[in-house]
Amino acid sequence: MLRTVRQYWIIWYAISLHLSWGLTLLFDASAMNVTAVFWLSNFFINRFVLAAWLIGIAIAATSSLVWPDRRRGLLELLPQQFTLMMSAGGAIVCIWAGHFADGVIRPSAFLLVDQIPAVLIALMHSGAIVEIYISRKSQWKIWGYH
């Protein structure tokens, strides 16, 4: 388990992020105005459905790392990747437009520094998924599976 935590730290970070977003949305509607969450809200009926989605993808991604399975593993990480890419896209739009999702106007340089973590985690998560499946593919060959 320790090796999994070390090897896939960015996935664990995304799991923690989505769990914290989901739990916060359950208790406080003001979290819907945060830039990273706001863009996701366009795809969901209300904050409770979005919270359920975020908690669900965190559980699925955890399952993918704790109980690795070649057949379902990628399918359990792709919803998390989609969610991170949507958040990153929203951050990029806000940087370009010069305002946060809630309409607060700031210089683009300020927004870049503030929102770049959302973009970087989406890129790093993509790289981690590729690394996971390259290493797992070689592990299955060693164990005699193809």
Secondary structure, DSSP 8 states (H G I E B T S, - for coil): -HHHHHHTHHHHHHHHHHHHHHHHHHH-GGGGGSHHHHHHHTTSSSHHHHHHHHHHHHHHHHHHHHS--TTTHHHHHHHHHHHHHHHHHHHHHHHHHTB-TTS-B--HHHHHHHHHHHHHHHHHHHHHHHHHHHHHHHHHHHTT--
